[in-house]
C-alpha cells in the first residue's frame, strides 16, 4: 500500500506545472532607519535584496510561499515564476553589514491560468456528388425516431422495390435502409433505420 501511495505521489509531483513570469522591480531606499544616508558604495551600502511572495489577506501579506534572493545590488529587477493564483509580494534589502530592512509595501498580482486553443474536429468524407440524407431510427409503430445516427447515400435506389417507402413523415416519404450501409457518426443502431427519399 505504501508503495502505491509513493508511486502516486511521485506521479503527481512529476506533472508539469504552468508558471508565468512576473517581473518585480525594487526602488532602493536612500536612508537608514536612524535617518542617516545610505552610501552608494562601500561600508553600509546596499549589498543584496530579496523578493518574497505569499497569500493575501484583505490586501495585506498573509502566509509566505517563497522568496527569490537577488545578490547583485545594482540589479533592481527580478522575475518570479508563479503558478496561477493571486499573490501578495514584498521585498527586503540588506546592507554590507548584513542588516536586513523591514518589508516594503505590498504589491498584489494575479496570475491567470492558461486557456487552451480550440482543437480540430473532422467528419467522415462523403463520396463526391453523392446524394446523402440523414438516418433515423424506426420506432416500433413505424414512425420516425428522433435520434440522428448518420448519413447514407440514397442515389437512384430510393423508392425502388429494393428499398420501398415504409412511411411518410410530414408529407415526405422515408425508406428502410440496411444499417451496415450507413456512414455512422455514432454508435451503430440495434434496430432498423430509415432515410428520407431524395
GROMACS elastic network, one bead per residue, 0.5 to 0.9 nm:
[ bonds ]
;  ai    aj funct       b0    kb
    1     4     6  0.51330   500
    1     5     6  0.63547   500
    1     6     6  0.85968   500
    2     5     6  0.50912   500
    2     6     6  0.60168   500
    2     7     6  0.84987   500
    3     6     6  0.50186   500
    3     7     6  0.60665   500
    3     8     6  0.86019   500
    4     7     6  0.50606   500
    4     8     6  0.61875   500
    4     9     6  0.85802   500
    5     8     6  0.50971   500
    5     9     6  0.60937   500
    5    10     6  0.85186   500
    6     9     6  0.50952   500
    6    10     6  0.61035   500
    6    11     6  0.85860   500
    7    10     6  0.50673   500
    7    11     6  0.61577   500
    7    12     6  0.87031   500
    8    11     6  0.50191   500
    8    12     6  0.62214   500
    8    13     6  0.85841   500
    9    12     6  0.51481   500
    9    13     6  0.60993   500
    9    14     6  0.85168   500
   10    13     6  0.51341   500
   10    14     6  0.60885   500
   10    15     6  0.88320   500
   11    14     6  0.51503   500
   11    15     6  0.65131   500
   12    15     6  0.54292   500
   12    16     6  0.89581   500
   13    16     6  0.81921   500
   14    17     6  0.87655   500
   17    83     6  0.72054   500
   18    82     6  0.80932   500
   18    83     6  0.57223   500
   18    84     6  0.74565   500
   18   113     6  0.78822   500
   18   114     6  0.78746   500
   19    80     6  0.89899   500
   19    81     6  0.53083   500
   19    84     6  0.69849   500
   19   111     6  0.85457   500
   19   113     6  0.88461   500
   20    80     6  0.79322   500
   20    81     6  0.52239   500
   20    82     6  0.53852   500
   20    83     6  0.62555   500
   20    84     6  0.76145   500
   20   111     6  0.68793   500
   20   112     6  0.84099   500
   20   113     6  0.88262   500
   21    79     6  0.59667   500
   21    80     6  0.55887   500
   21    82     6  0.65586   500
   21   111     6  0.89387   500
   22    78     6  0.83430   500
   22    79     6  0.53720   500
   22    81     6  0.60872   500
   22    82     6  0.69742   500
   22   109     6  0.84200   500
   22   111     6  0.82197   500
   23    77     6  0.68109   500
   23    78     6  0.58407   500
   23    80     6  0.62131   500
   23    81     6  0.87234   500
   24    51     6  0.77326   500
   24    76     6  0.82183   500
   24    77     6  0.56593   500
   24    78     6  0.53355   500
   24    79     6  0.59959   500
   24    80     6  0.72918   500
   24    89     6  0.85418   500
   25    76     6  0.55197   500
   25    78     6  0.65934   500
   25    79     6  0.86831   500
   26    49     6  0.87488   500
   26    51     6  0.87166   500
   26    75     6  0.87422   500
   26    76     6  0.51578   500
   26    77     6  0.64544   500
   26    78     6  0.85136   500
   26    91     6  0.76882   500
   27    76     6  0.68718   500
   28    46     6  0.80566   500
   28    76     6  0.78772   500
   28    93     6  0.77701   500
   29    32     6  0.78036   500
   29    38     6  0.77052   500
   29    46     6  0.87929   500
   29    93     6  0.84150   500
   30    36     6  0.87149   500
   30    37     6  0.60110   500
   30    38     6  0.53702   500
   30    39     6  0.80306   500
   30    40     6  0.88198   500
   31    34     6  0.79153   500
   31    35     6  0.57728   500
   31    36     6  0.55613   500
   31    38     6  0.50601   500
   31    39     6  0.87055   500
   32    35     6  0.53506   500
   32    36     6  0.53982   500
   32    37     6  0.62566   500
   32    38     6  0.61991   500
   32   101     6  0.87342   500
   33    36     6  0.74379   500
   33   101     6  0.86770   500
   34    37     6  0.89563   500
   38    41     6  0.86632   500
   38    44     6  0.65221   500
   38    45     6  0.57882   500
   38    46     6  0.76432   500
   38    95     6  0.89396   500
   39    42     6  0.69490   500
   39    43     6  0.75893   500
   39    44     6  0.64530   500
   39    45     6  0.50293   500
   39    46     6  0.79985   500
   40    44     6  0.86563   500
   40    45     6  0.56459   500
   40    46     6  0.74901   500
   41    44     6  0.77353   500
   41    45     6  0.52158   500
   41    46     6  0.77059   500
   41    47     6  0.89659   500
   42    45     6  0.57389   500
   42    46     6  0.88734   500
   42    96     6  0.77923   500
   43    46     6  0.88762   500
   43    95     6  0.80878   500
   43    96     6  0.59685   500
   43    97     6  0.72664   500
   44    47     6  0.83770   500
   44    95     6  0.54402   500
   44    96     6  0.52183   500
   44    97     6  0.61111   500
   44    98     6  0.89337   500
   45    73     6  0.89468   500
   45    94     6  0.85106   500
   45    95     6  0.53195   500
   45    96     6  0.58877   500
   45    97     6  0.84808   500
   46    49     6  0.80072   500
   46    73     6  0.61181   500
   46    74     6  0.86591   500
   46    93     6  0.68246   500
   46    94     6  0.58113   500
   46    96     6  0.63079   500
   47    71     6  0.70612   500
   47    72     6  0.69569   500
   47    74     6  0.84920   500
   47    93     6  0.77421   500
   47    94     6  0.57865   500
   47    96     6  0.53129   500
   47    97     6  0.87031   500
   47    98     6  0.82721   500
   48    69     6  0.75479   500
   48    70     6  0.57796   500
   48    72     6  0.58524   500
   48    74     6  0.84088   500
   48    75     6  0.87190   500
   48    92     6  0.86819   500
   48    93     6  0.59510   500
   48    94     6  0.53170   500
   48    95     6  0.68911   500
   48    96     6  0.83863   500
   49    68     6  0.86986   500
   49    69     6  0.59816   500
   49    70     6  0.52571   500
   49    71     6  0.66074   500
   49    72     6  0.82046   500
   49    73     6  0.70863   500
   49    76     6  0.88126   500
   49    91     6  0.70367   500
   49    92     6  0.54879   500
   49    94     6  0.57727   500
   49    95     6  0.87744   500
   49   100     6  0.84579   500
   50    67     6  0.66481   500
   50    68     6  0.54159   500
   50    70     6  0.54248   500
   50    71     6  0.81158   500
   50    78     6  0.87249   500
   50    90     6  0.85918   500
   50    91     6  0.54964   500
   50    92     6  0.55378   500
   50    93     6  0.66373   500
   50    94     6  0.85764   500
   51    66     6  0.86196   500
   51    67     6  0.54568   500
   51    68     6  0.52410   500
   51    69     6  0.63971   500
   51    70     6  0.78708   500
   51    78     6  0.77537   500
   51    80     6  0.84672   500
   51    89     6  0.69351   500
   51    90     6  0.58614   500
   51    92     6  0.67380   500
   52    64     6  0.71315   500
   52    65     6  0.77747   500
   52    66     6  0.58949   500
   52    68     6  0.64302   500
   52    69     6  0.85359   500
   52    88     6  0.83932   500
   52    89     6  0.56283   500
   52    90     6  0.53636   500
   52    91     6  0.56406   500
   52    92     6  0.81006   500
   53    61     6  0.81681   500
   53    63     6  0.84502   500
   53    64     6  0.59075   500
   53    65     6  0.58065   500
   53    66     6  0.56118   500
   53    67     6  0.60393   500
   53    68     6  0.87112   500
   53    87     6  0.63442   500
   53    88     6  0.56339   500
   53    90     6  0.64878   500
   53    91     6  0.85111   500
   54    61     6  0.67242   500
   54    62     6  0.62235   500
   54    63     6  0.53103   500
   54    66     6  0.67039   500
   54    67     6  0.87283   500
   54    86     6  0.86918   500
   54    87     6  0.55635   500
   54    88     6  0.55125   500
   54    89     6  0.66490   500
   54    90     6  0.89351   500
   55    60     6  0.84779   500
   55    61     6  0.62215   500
   55    63     6  0.52691   500
   55    64     6  0.66369   500
   55    65     6  0.72365   500
   55    86     6  0.71873   500
   55    87     6  0.52896   500
   55    88     6  0.57490   500
   55    89     6  0.86297   500
   56    59     6  0.56063   500
   56    60     6  0.54892   500
   56    63     6  0.76098   500
   56    86     6  0.74275   500
   56    87     6  0.60513   500
   56    88     6  0.52494   500
   56    89     6  0.88458   500
   56   108     6  0.76706   500
   57    60     6  0.50998   500
   57    61     6  0.61746   500
   57    62     6  0.53637   500
   57    63     6  0.87203   500
   57    88     6  0.86858   500
   58    61     6  0.84087   500
   58    62     6  0.88449   500
   59    62     6  0.87718   500
   59    88     6  0.75870   500
   59   106     6  0.79380   500
   59   107     6  0.85446   500
   59   108     6  0.72902   500
   60    88     6  0.71761   500
   60   106     6  0.67184   500
   60   107     6  0.88395   500
   60   108     6  0.86927   500
   61    64     6  0.78911   500
   61    87     6  0.85034   500
   61    88     6  0.55795   500
   61    89     6  0.73347   500
   61    90     6  0.79056   500
   61   106     6  0.66608   500
   61   107     6  0.88884   500
   61   108     6  0.88927   500
   62    88     6  0.76464   500
   64    67     6  0.80735   500
   67    80     6  0.87333   500
   67    91     6  0.87528   500
   68    78     6  0.79309   500
   68    79     6  0.87802   500
   68    80     6  0.74260   500
   69    78     6  0.86770   500
   70    73     6  0.72783   500
   70    75     6  0.73765   500
   70    76     6  0.85248   500
   70    77     6  0.85233   500
   70    78     6  0.71704   500
   71    74     6  0.89752   500
   71    75     6  0.82511   500
   72    75     6  0.56736   500
   72    76     6  0.87975   500
   73    76     6  0.75319   500
   75    78     6  0.78276   500
   82    85     6  0.80381   500
   82    87     6  0.87451   500
   82   111     6  0.71456   500
   83   111     6  0.67973   500
   83   112     6  0.84203   500
   83   113     6  0.78024   500
   84   110     6  0.73389   500
   84   112     6  0.52921   500
   84   113     6  0.50005   500
   84   114     6  0.82631   500
   85   109     6  0.84345   500
   85   110     6  0.56784   500
   85   111     6  0.52682   500
   85   112     6  0.67106   500
   85   113     6  0.77308   500
   86   108     6  0.72379   500
   86   109     6  0.57820   500
   86   111     6  0.62661   500
   86   112     6  0.85855   500
   87   107     6  0.83050   500
   87   108     6  0.56902   500
   87   109     6  0.54125   500
   87   110     6  0.62465   500
   87   111     6  0.81135   500
   88   106     6  0.61466   500
   88   107     6  0.56362   500
   88   109     6  0.64822   500
   88   110     6  0.88772   500
   89   105     6  0.84224   500
   89   106     6  0.55276   500
   89   107     6  0.51740   500
   89   108     6  0.61843   500
   89   109     6  0.77357   500
   90   103     6  0.62151   500
   90   104     6  0.55432   500
   90   105     6  0.61477   500
   90   107     6  0.64831   500
   90   108     6  0.89842   500
   91   102     6  0.84094   500
   91   103     6  0.55768   500
   91   104     6  0.54572   500
   91   105     6  0.79624   500
   91   106     6  0.82863   500
   92   100     6  0.66154   500
   92   101     6  0.55654   500
   92   102     6  0.61567   500
   92   103     6  0.51810   500
   92   104     6  0.64136   500
   93    99     6  0.83838   500
   93   100     6  0.56327   500
   93   101     6  0.54343   500
   93   102     6  0.79747   500
   93   103     6  0.83117   500
   93   104     6  0.89248   500
   94    97     6  0.79068   500
   94    98     6  0.59530   500
   94    99     6  0.54479   500
   94   101     6  0.62421   500
   95    98     6  0.54673   500
   95    99     6  0.56601   500
   95   100     6  0.66941   500
   95   101     6  0.84918   500
   96    99     6  0.74357   500
   97   100     6  0.88414   500
  101   104     6  0.84759   500
  103   106     6  0.82690   500
  112   115     6  0.88457   500
  116   119     6  0.84713   500
  122   125     6  0.87101   500
  123   126     6  0.88734   500
  123   185     6  0.80594   500
  124   183     6  0.76934   500
  124   184     6  0.87163   500
  124   185     6  0.78628   500
  125   128     6  0.86270   500
  126   129     6  0.84482   500
  126   130     6  0.71849   500
  126   132     6  0.83534   500
  126   151     6  0.89384   500
  126   153     6  0.87381   500
  126   183     6  0.84705   500
  127   130     6  0.54943   500
  127   131     6  0.88957   500
  127   153     6  0.86079   500
  128   131     6  0.89901   500
  129   132     6  0.89641   500
  130   153     6  0.60861   500
  130   154     6  0.78814   500
  130   155     6  0.68741   500
  131   152     6  0.82327   500
  131   153     6  0.54683   500
  131   154     6  0.56925   500
  131   155     6  0.53485   500
  131   156     6  0.88261   500
  131   198     6  0.71653   500
  132   151     6  0.61836   500
  132   152     6  0.54054   500
  132   154     6  0.57873   500
  132   155     6  0.76094   500
  132   198     6  0.78605   500
  133   150     6  0.84681   500
  133   151     6  0.55135   500
  133   152     6  0.58355   500
  133   153     6  0.67130   500
  133   154     6  0.68149   500
  133   195     6  0.63010   500
  133   196     6  0.62797   500
  133   197     6  0.78236   500
  133   198     6  0.72695   500
  134   148     6  0.66769   500
  134   149     6  0.74628   500
  134   150     6  0.58396   500
  134   152     6  0.67636   500
  134   194     6  0.86177   500
  134   195     6  0.61430   500
  134   196     6  0.71973   500
  135   147     6  0.83881   500
  135   148     6  0.57999   500
  135   149     6  0.56374   500
  135   150     6  0.53799   500
  135   151     6  0.55701   500
  135   152     6  0.68843   500
  135   177     6  0.86652   500
  135   182     6  0.77943   500
  135   193     6  0.64948   500
  135   194     6  0.56728   500
  135   196     6  0.75916   500
  136   144     6  0.64375   500
  136   145     6  0.56389   500
  136   146     6  0.65952   500
  136   147     6  0.58201   500
  136   148     6  0.50576   500
  136   149     6  0.59842   500
  136   150     6  0.78209   500
  136   192     6  0.88125   500
  136   193     6  0.56624   500
  136   194     6  0.54111   500
  136   195     6  0.65006   500
  136   196     6  0.89383   500
  137   143     6  0.87121   500
  137   144     6  0.62806   500
  137   146     6  0.71274   500
  137   147     6  0.65402   500
  137   148     6  0.75894   500
  137   149     6  0.76653   500
  137   189     6  0.75084   500
  137   191     6  0.69002   500
  137   192     6  0.62161   500
  137   194     6  0.61433   500
  137   195     6  0.89011   500
  138   141     6  0.79750   500
  138   142     6  0.57656   500
  138   143     6  0.59286   500
  138   144     6  0.50800   500
  138   145     6  0.53313   500
  138   146     6  0.89433   500
  138   176     6  0.82789   500
  138   191     6  0.73118   500
  138   192     6  0.58193   500
  138   193     6  0.54808   500
  138   194     6  0.61036   500
  139   142     6  0.52099   500
  139   143     6  0.52854   500
  139   144     6  0.60250   500
  139   145     6  0.55269   500
  139   191     6  0.86326   500
  139   192     6  0.84639   500
  140   143     6  0.73786   500
  141   144     6  0.88841   500
  142   145     6  0.88177   500
  142   166     6  0.75567   500
  142   167     6  0.68823   500
  143   167     6  0.71577   500
  143   168     6  0.81457   500
  143   169     6  0.74444   500
  144   167     6  0.84897   500
  144   168     6  0.87364   500
  144   169     6  0.71226   500
  144   174     6  0.85570   500
  144   193     6  0.88891   500
  144   194     6  0.74594   500
  145   148     6  0.81384   500
  145   193     6  0.88718   500
  145   194     6  0.88501   500
  148   151     6  0.86283   500
  148   185     6  0.89670   500
  148   186     6  0.88567   500
  149   182     6  0.86198   500
  149   183     6  0.88542   500
  149   184     6  0.62918   500
  149   185     6  0.61989   500
  149   186     6  0.59051   500
  149   187     6  0.74808   500
  149   188     6  0.75824   500
  149   189     6  0.76579   500
  149   193     6  0.88153   500
  150   182     6  0.65358   500
  150   183     6  0.58750   500
  150   185     6  0.50043   500
  150   186     6  0.69521   500
  150   188     6  0.89704   500
  151   182     6  0.59250   500
  151   183     6  0.54283   500
  151   184     6  0.66503   500
  151   185     6  0.78204   500
  151   195     6  0.83685   500
  152   177     6  0.85852   500
  152   181     6  0.67162   500
  152   183     6  0.58187   500
  152   184     6  0.83581   500
  152   195     6  0.76114   500
  153   181     6  0.82504   500
  153   182     6  0.78265   500
  153   183     6  0.85737   500
  154   157     6  0.63827   500
  154   158     6  0.57456   500
  154   195     6  0.78739   500
  154   196     6  0.82879   500
  154   197     6  0.68937   500
  154   198     6  0.65013   500
  155   158     6  0.64294   500
  155   197     6  0.88306   500
  155   198     6  0.72657   500
  156   159     6  0.81654   500
  156   160     6  0.82209   500
  156   198     6  0.84289   500
  157   160     6  0.55398   500
  157   161     6  0.85182   500
  157   162     6  0.73510   500
  157   163     6  0.68583   500
  158   161     6  0.88450   500
  158   162     6  0.84150   500
  158   163     6  0.62292   500
  158   164     6  0.74058   500
  158   165     6  0.80155   500
  158   174     6  0.87897   500
  158   175     6  0.72105   500
  158   196     6  0.85266   500
  158   197     6  0.54913   500
  158   198     6  0.68447   500
  159   162     6  0.78465   500
  159   163     6  0.58381   500
  159   164     6  0.50499   500
  159   165     6  0.57674   500
  159   173     6  0.86456   500
  159   174     6  0.85749   500
  159   175     6  0.70832   500
  159   197     6  0.69105   500
  160   163     6  0.53741   500
  160   164     6  0.56862   500
  160   165     6  0.82815   500
  161   164     6  0.52753   500
  161   165     6  0.88154   500
  163   166     6  0.86573   500
  163   175     6  0.61206   500
  163   176     6  0.62359   500
  163   177     6  0.68947   500
  164   174     6  0.83971   500
  164   175     6  0.56478   500
  164   176     6  0.69744   500
  165   168     6  0.78263   500
  165   173     6  0.60861   500
  165   174     6  0.53302   500
  165   176     6  0.69432   500
  165   196     6  0.89216   500
  165   197     6  0.79278   500
  166   173     6  0.76059   500
  166   174     6  0.60663   500
  166   175     6  0.51726   500
  166   176     6  0.63811   500
  166   194     6  0.83377   500
  167   172     6  0.84577   500
  167   173     6  0.60328   500
  167   174     6  0.57175   500
  167   175     6  0.71621   500
  168   171     6  0.56499   500
  168   172     6  0.52206   500
  168   174     6  0.58696   500
  168   175     6  0.88720   500
  168   196     6  0.89904   500
  169   172     6  0.52769   500
  169   173     6  0.65176   500
  169   174     6  0.73318   500
  170   173     6  0.85147   500
  172   196     6  0.71628   500
  172   197     6  0.77100   500
  173   195     6  0.87040   500
  173   196     6  0.60794   500
  173   197     6  0.58827   500
  173   198     6  0.89373   500
  174   194     6  0.62100   500
  174   195     6  0.54274   500
  174   197     6  0.54508   500
  175   193     6  0.84515   500
  175   194     6  0.53457   500
  175   195     6  0.55298   500
  175   196     6  0.63577   500
  175   197     6  0.65196   500
  176   192     6  0.71033   500
  176   193     6  0.58479   500
  176   195     6  0.65237   500
  176   196     6  0.89861   500
  177   180     6  0.85131   500
  177   181     6  0.73916   500
  177   182     6  0.80789   500
  177   192     6  0.73619   500
  177   193     6  0.56851   500
  177   194     6  0.55494   500
  177   195     6  0.67385   500
  178   181     6  0.54924   500
  178   182     6  0.72562   500
  178   192     6  0.74136   500
  178   193     6  0.69806   500
  178   194     6  0.85362   500
  179   182     6  0.54535   500
  179   183     6  0.88646   500
  179   184     6  0.87034   500
  179   188     6  0.72978   500
  179   189     6  0.67904   500
  179   190     6  0.85034   500
  179   191     6  0.82671   500
  179   192     6  0.68118   500
  179   193     6  0.61270   500
  179   194     6  0.87940   500
  180   183     6  0.81967   500
  180   184     6  0.88290   500
  180   188     6  0.82823   500
  181   184     6  0.87389   500
  182   185     6  0.89377   500
  182   188     6  0.85760   500
  184   187     6  0.70329   500
  184   188     6  0.64280   500
  185   188     6  0.83550   500
  186   189     6  0.87259   500
  189   192     6  0.72336   500
  189   193     6  0.74334   500
  190   193     6  0.89587   500
  195   198     6  0.88028   500
